[in-house]
Amino acid sequence: LNHFYTDSGGQTVENPRHLRKSEKALKRLQRRLAKTQKGSKNRQKARHRLARKHLKVSRQRKDFAVKTALCVVRSNDLVGHEDLRVRNLVKNHNLAKSISDAAWSTFRQWVEYFGKVFGVATVAVAPQYTSQNCSNCGEKVKKSLSTRTHRCPHCGFVADRDHNAAINILELGLSTVGHTGTHASGDIDLCLGGETPQGKSSRGKRKPHQ
């Protein structure tokens, strides 16, 4: 997963890979814990250090999701996204760790939450064929998951696979703009330094966005 998300304008946000970047440190702490004697103070200390490292990764992941979601919502009047079933996606053992590390579910919850706070429509569209259909002519162009570039043999349109999908998602979102997101659970006061968003009076002109 090279990108955390791609929008309909072709802009991308890199995947931070918080867990991947901390794996060496986590493995080292896990080995130290395994070498300690059960019931000893050293084992208790090692377990505490390992737990703190896991907590740090979890907090980094949540902080990134909250800040990115806030930026997306405050920059647009409409946010469309795929109605992904992450539980089904993680059944792919080759991608499960990367998908879990990306925390798309958490990001979606905060997008929908901030949509409520700022009065921005958030639309979840069905993910079927968003990558397969050509965003330029509408014809279906079958491609495997490993094919990262969309090349339409019907109209000649060429684009990054995710960019093509993002355009389709935006179009679907605009056609079903009445479907808004639901409130997310979470501690918004803590995530935003104790400040709850006050409204949308300060935001400028927006454009539709995937």
C-alpha positions in Angstrom: 0.0 0.0 0.0 2.0 2.9 -1.3 -0.5 5.6 -0.6 -2.9 6.2 2.3 -5.4 7.6 -0.2 -5.7 9.2 -3.6 -8.2 11.9 -4.4 -10.1 12.7 -7.6 -7.6 15.4 -8.5 -4.7 12.9 -8.5 -3.2 14.1 -5.3 -1.9 11.4 -2.9 -1.1 11.1 0.8 1.7 8.7 1.6 1.0 5.7 3.8 2.9 6.5 7.1 3.4 2.8 8.0 3.7 3.4 11.7 3.8 -0.3 12.6 6.2 -1.2 9.9 8.6 1.5 11.0 8.5 0.3 14.6 8.7 -3.5 13.9 12.4 -3.8 14.6 12.1 -2.1 18.0 9.0 -4.1 18.8 10.8 -7.4 18.0 13.8 -6.4 20.0 11.6 -5.6 23.0 9.7 -8.9 22.5 13.0 -10.8 22.6 14.1 -9.1 25.7 10.8 -10.0 27.4 11.1 -13.6 26.3 14.5 -13.9 27.9 13.4 -12.7 31.3 12.3 -15.0 34.1 8.6 -15.4 34.8 7.5 -13.5 37.9 10.6 -11.4 38.0 10.8 -7.6 38.2 12.8 -7.5 35.1 10.0 -9.3 33.2 7.5 -6.8 34.5 9.7 -3.9 33.4 10.2 -5.5 29.9 6.5 -6.1 29.6 5.9 -2.5 30.5 8.4 -1.2 27.9 6.8 -3.4 25.2 3.3 -2.2 26.0 4.4 1.5 25.9 5.9 0.9 22.4 2.7 -0.6 21.2 0.7 2.3 22.7 3.0 4.8 21.0 2.3 3.1 17.6 -1.4 3.1 18.3 -1.4 6.8 19.2 0.6 7.7 16.1 -1.8 5.9 13.9 -4.8 7.6 15.5 -3.2 11.0 15.4 -2.5 10.7 11.7 -6.0 9.5 11.0 -7.6 12.4 12.9 -5.4 15.2 11.4 -5.8 13.8 7.9 -9.5 13.5 8.2 -9.9 17.0 9.5 -7.8 18.4 6.6 -9.9 16.5 4.1 -13.2 17.6 5.5 -12.3 21.3 6.0 -11.0 21.6 2.5 -14.2 20.3 0.7 -18.0 20.6 0.5 -18.3 16.9 -0.3 -16.2 13.9 0.6 -16.9 10.6 -1.2 -15.3 7.4 -0.2 -15.6 3.7 -0.9 -17.8 1.7 1.6 -14.9 -0.7 2.2 -15.4 -3.8 4.3 -12.1 -3.8 6.1 -12.9 -7.1 7.9 -13.1 -8.8 4.6 -10.0 -7.1 3.2 -7.8 -8.4 6.1 -8.6 -11.9 5.2 -6.0 -11.5 2.5 -3.0 -12.7 4.6 -0.5 -10.9 2.2 -2.1 -7.5 2.9 -3.6 -8.0 6.3 -0.8 -6.3 8.3 -0.5 -3.4 5.9 -4.3 -2.8 5.8 -4.5 -2.9 9.6 -1.6 -0.5 9.9 -3.3 2.0 7.6 -6.3 2.2 9.9 -8.7 3.1 7.2 -11.7 2.3 9.5 -10.5 4.9 12.0 -9.9 7.4 9.2 -13.4 6.9 7.9 -15.0 7.3 11.3 -13.3 10.6 11.8 -14.1 11.8 8.3 -17.8 11.1 9.0 -17.5 12.7 12.5 -15.9 15.9 11.2 -18.5 15.9 8.4 -21.2 16.2 11.1 -19.2 18.9 12.9 -18.6 21.1 9.9 -21.7 20.4 7.9 -19.9 18.6 5.1 -21.6 15.8 3.2 -19.7 12.5 3.5 -20.9 9.8 1.1 -20.0 6.1 1.2 -20.4 4.5 -2.2 -20.4 0.9 -3.2 -16.8 -0.2 -4.1 -17.9 -2.5 -6.9 -16.3 -1.6 -10.2 -14.8 1.7 -9.1 -11.4 0.5 -10.2 -12.6 -1.5 -13.2 -14.8 1.2 -14.9 -13.2 3.8 -17.0 -13.8 7.3 -15.5 -13.6 8.9 -19.0 -15.9 6.7 -21.1 -17.6 4.4 -18.6 -16.5 1.2 -20.2 -15.4 -1.7 -18.0 -11.7 -2.5 -18.2 -10.9 -5.6 -16.2 -7.6 -5.6 -14.3 -6.0 -7.6 -11.5 -5.0 -6.1 -8.2 -1.4 -6.0 -9.3 -2.2 -3.8 -12.3 -1.6 -0.3 -10.9 -2.2 1.7 -14.1 -5.6 2.1 -15.8 -5.4 1.9 -19.6 -8.7 2.1 -21.5 -8.6 0.3 -24.9 -11.9 2.0 -25.8 -11.1 5.7 -25.4 -7.3 5.6 -24.8 -7.6 7.2 -21.3 -4.5 6.4 -19.1 -4.4 7.2 -15.4 -3.2 5.7 -12.1 -5.5 3.0 -11.0 -6.5 4.7 -7.8 -6.9 8.1 -9.5 -9.3 6.5 -12.0 -11.2 5.0 -9.1 -11.3 8.2 -7.2 -13.0 10.0 -10.1 -15.6 7.3 -10.3 -16.2 7.5 -6.5 -16.7 11.3 -6.7 -19.2 10.9 -9.5 -21.1 8.3 -7.5 -20.9 10.5 -4.4 -22.3 13.5 -6.3 -25.2 11.4 -7.6 -26.1 10.2 -4.1 -25.3 13.3 -2.1 -28.2 12.8 0.2 -26.5 9.8 1.9 -24.4 11.3 4.7 -22.0 9.6 7.1 -22.7 8.6 10.7 -21.1 9.9 13.9 -17.8 8.3 14.9 -16.9 7.3 18.4 -13.8 8.8 20.0 -12.4 11.5 22.2 -12.3 14.6 20.0 -11.2 16.9 22.8 -8.1 14.8 23.5 -7.2 14.4 19.8 -7.4 18.1 19.1 -5.6 19.4 22.1 -8.8 20.1 24.0 -10.4 22.2 21.3 -13.6 21.1 19.7 -14.3 22.4 16.2 -16.7 25.3 16.4 -18.3 25.2 13.0 -17.7 26.0 9.4 -17.9 29.8 9.3 -14.1 30.2 8.9 -13.7 27.8 5.9 -13.3 29.2 2.5 -14.6 28.1 -0.9 -14.6 24.4 -1.3 -14.5 22.0 -4.2 -15.9 18.4 -4.4 -13.3 15.9 -3.4 -12.8 12.1 -3.1 
